[in-house]
């Protein structure tokens, strides 16, 4: 058994938990289309299969249940984490018994369940991170969060797909089950610390009622500065997502092969994204969180503008690789810094619900730009879409001003309340 007192132990358990959550999403995003194409399915069916990841987009609807219902016997967060890990393990094992090209309805149901278990576990693990981490630890804590999740995605959607040439698709699922089983052992050995029942928003609440959860959430959503925070979170990746959605088709249309694009974006891009996440977290542990977000966002404009530049010059291999690596590096740094900042603004009494809602705004906020990017590009050109993405990325920086003012105002109000 190990406790949660030291920062290495906190980061270790968080890394393991976020890694496990990344496995099924990595499989869903990268491996499943290959699996289905290998089984002879149409591109239309493969496109519809993306709906299997809906639990990640809808998890905010059942997040209050995770704050409301918990067992003291197993730990407030562990009482949710362990059952979700068990469900994920069983789903992976059963999927390993499915033969490619047959029982696809069962396979779809299992992949949906994998995402449901992982997304629900994510609510509890986010709540655990908020319970455990002090403000000074949020930068490093979000390194564990983002890097662990990305390595899980890389494993489930990359390394195991590569290994499937030897172990087969059934072997891929069994390996995923084995990794989940190892995580369960770590979770069983983790002793969640007992939390007092506080009244301050800086500490988690042990036995809230559903009315408590919804009341506190409504209070936070109507507090001063919340509009700016939600607008900030919902728009900070509009330009980036618009450019990223069209960047791979642009490279293909420019004459580069699928293998090259996969190597640059899928391998080198992911490695630089992990490096950027680590760097962003370390900077966030030394500078004020909002300042770190501003720095990362400003630098993030450069590779978006670089994609614009590539669309008006000759996109050589060296130029593409440089822009791709810079894009993923600064994008990773910005994501980690923003997630740390989001955690700092959460009411710990309803940490899982509040953070999940902010994360849902983050996810849904960037979706529309990806949806319309293809339509805009077809009506205009690649240079236009990348220029528009650059402009949006610059405009996003302006939101830092009112957000900073609202943060200062809230800090002053807390100081007055504490003095009284």
CORHUVEN-V740291 format. One record per residue. RES is the residue in one letter. NEAR is the number of other ideal C-beta (glycine too) atoms within 8 Angstrom. Layout:
BEGIN
res;near
RES;NEAR
RES;NEAR
END
This chain:
BEGIN
res;near
X;5
X;7
X;7
X;11
X;5
X;5
X;7
X;6
X;11
X;14
X;12
X;9
X;12
X;16
X;11
X;12
X;15
X;15
X;15
X;15
X;15
X;17
X;16
X;15
X;17
X;16
X;16
X;15
X;10
X;14
X;15
X;12
X;9
X;9
X;10
X;12
X;9
X;8
X;9
X;5
X;8
X;5
X;5
X;6
X;9
X;11
X;7
X;7
X;12
X;7
X;6
X;11
X;11
X;9
X;12
X;12
X;9
X;7
X;14
X;10
X;5
X;9
X;13
X;12
X;7
X;15
X;14
X;10
X;4
X;13
X;7
X;7
X;4
X;7
X;10
X;13
X;14
X;12
X;12
X;13
X;14
X;12
X;8
X;13
X;15
X;9
X;10
X;15
X;12
X;8
X;12
X;14
X;11
X;9
X;12
X;12
X;6
X;13
X;6
X;8
X;6
X;6
X;7
X;10
X;6
X;8
X;10
X;10
X;8
X;12
X;15
X;11
X;10
X;15
X;16
X;9
X;14
X;17
X;12
X;14
X;16
X;12
X;16
X;14
X;14
X;13
X;16
X;14
X;12
X;14
X;12
X;9
X;11
X;5
X;6
X;5
X;11
X;16
X;18
X;12
X;17
X;16
X;15
X;14
X;13
X;15
X;13
X;15
X;13
X;14
X;11
X;16
X;16
X;12
X;14
X;16
X;14
X;14
X;7
X;14
X;11
X;7
X;11
X;12
X;5
X;6
X;10
X;7
X;9
X;11
X;12
X;16
X;13
X;12
X;11
X;14
X;12
X;8
X;12
X;14
X;9
X;8
X;13
X;12
X;8
X;10
X;14
X;7
X;8
X;11
X;9
X;10
X;7
X;4
X;10
X;6
X;6
X;10
X;2
X;5
X;7
X;5
X;10
X;12
X;12
X;10
X;6
X;12
X;7
X;8
X;6
X;11
X;14
X;9
X;8
X;14
X;14
X;8
X;8
X;11
X;7
X;6
X;8
X;7
X;11
X;10
X;6
X;11
X;12
X;10
X;9
X;11
X;13
X;11
X;11
X;13
X;10
X;14
X;16
X;13
X;13
X;16
X;15
X;9
X;10
X;14
X;11
X;8
X;9
X;13
X;13
X;9
X;7
X;7
X;3
X;10
X;5
X;6
X;6
X;10
X;13
X;9
X;9
X;13
X;11
X;10
X;10
X;12
X;13
X;13
X;8
X;14
X;13
X;12
X;10
X;16
X;17
X;11
X;11
X;18
X;18
X;11
X;14
X;16
X;10
X;6
X;8
X;5
X;13
X;11
X;8
X;16
X;13
X;10
X;10
X;15
X;14
X;8
X;9
X;14
X;12
X;9
X;12
X;16
X;9
X;12
X;15
X;13
X;9
X;13
X;12
X;6
X;7
X;4
X;10
X;6
X;7
X;6
X;11
X;13
X;10
X;9
X;13
X;13
X;11
X;12
X;15
X;14
X;13
X;14
X;13
X;18
X;16
X;15
X;11
X;19
X;18
X;13
X;11
X;16
X;14
X;13
X;14
X;9
X;7
X;11
X;10
X;12
X;12
X;16
X;15
X;15
X;15
X;13
X;14
X;14
X;11
X;14
X;11
X;11
X;11
X;14
X;10
X;9
X;13
X;13
X;9
X;8
X;15
X;11
X;7
X;9
X;14
X;10
X;7
X;11
X;13
X;6
X;5
X;7
X;7
X;10
X;9
X;10
X;15
X;16
X;9
X;11
X;16
X;14
X;9
X;13
X;15
X;9
X;7
X;12
X;11
X;6
X;12
X;11
X;7
X;7
X;13
X;9
X;8
X;12
X;10
X;8
X;10
X;11
X;8
X;8
X;9
X;8
X;8
X;8
X;7
X;6
X;5
X;4
END
